[in-house]
Amino acid sequence: MSDQQPVASRATTAGTRPLQRLSGSCHCGAVRFEIETDFPELTTCDCSICRRKNALMVKVHEDHFKLIAGEDALTEYRFHTGTARHFFCRTCGIYPFHRKRVMPDHFGINVFCLDDFDPAGIPVRHTDGVGMK
Ligand SMILES: [Zn+2]
């Protein structure tokens, strides 16, 4: 019996980072939230809205997202199919997170809204959003 079977999927860097709980906020501080993730990857997107926001995002399940403050401060923008919900602060205009269209139980988080976030070493995946408009 061999216990030396190579496991090909272990070769990826996914899951090698520690689970972190980070807080984030918009610029004026009205919107504050917390996420928990091990940052398996960051994503950019070239859809019409992400391109303009120049957003670098991390995806988290809604169970790992907590809005601490600012529900009243958030304004929502929908376009195209109207499924994705793009939130921004009505005071400072910053985009802190959005509800995903393809996976509506997930949030896309603007990583530059996170306190003390260091993107070093985390792979960045460029997702193709042009087809999503
Ligand atoms: Zn704000």
Residues whose N, C-alpha, C, O or C-beta is under 5 A from the ligand:
A	BS01	ZN	C26 H27 C28 G29 A30 V31 C89 T91 C92 G93
